[in-house]
Amino acid sequence: MANIDAPFGMLPVRYRSGAKYNGACNAYCVLAAETSNVAIGDPVILLGSTNTTTLGTHKAGTLQSVELSGVASINQVGVIVGFDFTSTDYTYGVAATDRVVYVADDPDLLFEIQTDGANVAADAGLNASFLMTVASTTLGKSQVELDTTTKAVTATLPLRMLQLADKENNDLGTNAIWEVMINNHAYRTTLGA
């Protein structure tokens, strides 16, 4: 049976220790300089700054700023899992507005992600990039997928393919869901000042 083509971004599922993901996350801010909508499941990187104004209940300077990850970024910090809302947009973060996001940022988290193309059992252990597609405002969810054309042993690629996710109606092949981990996580490596 063919896998369904329904991208959802990256979904935290468990820790490398085997413990299930417990919903833990930290608050960050996406600043108005981000010109794209952001959604749950979108990977983000640290910007090296903080909020300059109060956002919701968070005073200026208390939130690290993040932005959507570039496909070649090596300082991934995690994946958006929620929002603080001050407007009626409850399904995604509107572009060009300061907003609070919650990020699953533990460097030992494993995620599920759909592949965009063909994959085989021997892909386990390879590294890959992802396709950054603008979040769907209709569906209110990330459209990020693992880019199967980038599979390689190159350790600087942002994702490590671990194994096919053990889910019903999920088979090796196009649009399969894989478990991955973030390579070169911002909190696992030492960043320069």
N, C-alpha and C positions, 0 to 999 in steps of 0.2 A: 504494500500500500504506500502511495506517495505521501511524503510529509506535507503538511499544510504550510503555505507561505504566509506567515503572519508575524512579522518582526515585532519585538517588544522591548528592544534594548537589552540591557544587562540586569539580571535579577539575582540579588544575593540569596544563596540557598544554604550554605554551610561554611564551617571553618575547616582549615586544613587538618585540625585535630579530629574531625569527624562530628563535632557538635553542630547541631542545627543552628541556623541563623536565628537570632533572638530579637531582631528588630532594632538593635543598637545602632545609633547614628549620632552625628554631631551637626550643629547648626553652622552654616556658612552663609555668605551673601554672594549673589550674582548682581553685578552693578549694571547700571544703565548702558555702559559701553558695550555690553553684549547685545549684538544686533539680531540675534536669532532667538526664537522661542526655545525654552528648555522644558524637558518633560521627565517624568519618572522613568528611570532606566538609562538616562543619558550619562556617559562617563564625563568626569570633569577633572581639570588640573588646577593647581594652586597658582595664583597670580602674584603672590608676594606683597600683598597690601591688605588693608582692612576697610570696613565700612567707615565713611567719614561723617555720616549722619545717623541718627537713631532710626532703626528699622524695627517696627513693631515694639517689642519690649527690650530689644537689644540696643544698648548705648553705643555711640560712636566708638570705633576702635576695638569692639569686642567680637567681631566676626571676621575670620579670614575670608578673602575674596577668592572665588573660583570662576572659571569660565569653561565653556564646552571644550572638550579635548580635541586637539588636532590629531589626525590619524598617525602621525609620527611622534607625538609627544611622549617623553619618557618620565615625566613627573606626575603621572596619574595619581590622584588622591582617593578616588572612589567613584561611586555611582549615586545619582540623585534618587532618593526614596520617598521624598515628601516635600511639602511647601508650607510656609506660614502665609496666610492670605489676608490681605487688607482690602481686597476687591472681590468681585463676583467670579473671577476666573479660578475655578477649583480643579481644573484638569491639567493645566500646564502653566509654566511661568512665561508671562508676556514679554516679548523682546523690548529692549531699550527702556526698561524700568528697573529700579533697585528692588530686589526681592530677597527674602530669606529662603534658603533651601536646606533640606536635611540630607546629609550624605552618609552612606554606609562606607566608612573610611578605614576599617581595620585592614592592615596589610595581609592578614591571613585569611581573608574572606575568599570564597570561591563563588563564581557566578554562573548562571546559565545564559546562553546567547544563541540565537539562531544563525546558522550559516547561510550565506547567500548563494552558494554553489555546491558542487560535489565534494564529498569527503569520504575517507575510507578509514578503516581501523588503524592503519599505519600512520595516520596523522597525529595520533596520541604522542605528546611530547614535543610537537612542533610549535613554533611561535607564529603569530599572525597579527595583522592589523585589523581594523574594523572600518566599515563604511559609515561615515557620519552623514546621515540624511536628516534634514530638518524635521523636527517633531510634528506629528500630525495634530492639527488643532481640532479636527473633526473627532478623532479617536481619543485625543488627549494622552497619547503615549509615545514613547521613543520609537524611532524607526531604525536605530542602530543595529547592524548585523556584522558578523565576523566575515571578513573579506577572504574568501578561500583562494583568491589569486595571489595572495601574499604569503602563503604558508612556506616556512623556511626554518632552518636551524638558527637563524639570526636572533641572538638574545636581546637585541635592542628593540625588537618589535613589541608593541604594548601588551599583547595577550599570549599566554601559554595554554595550548589546547591539552586538556588532561584526559578526558574520556567522554564518550557519548552519554548524555543524561539518561538515567534509567527511568524513563517515562513511557506510559502507554502511548501507542501511535507515534513513536519516535524511532526511526531507523536510520542507519548509515545511508548517506546519499544527499541529494540537494535539499536544502532547508531543514537539515537536522539540527537539533538542539544539543549543544555541547557544554560541558562544564569547563570553565577556564579560570585562570587566576591572572591578576595584574602583574606583569613583569616590571621591574624597576619602580616599584611603588614609592611615592614621595616620602612616606614614613618608614621605609625600610632602608633607604639610601641616605647618605649625608649630603645635604645641599649646601652649596656655597652661599655666602652672604651677599 
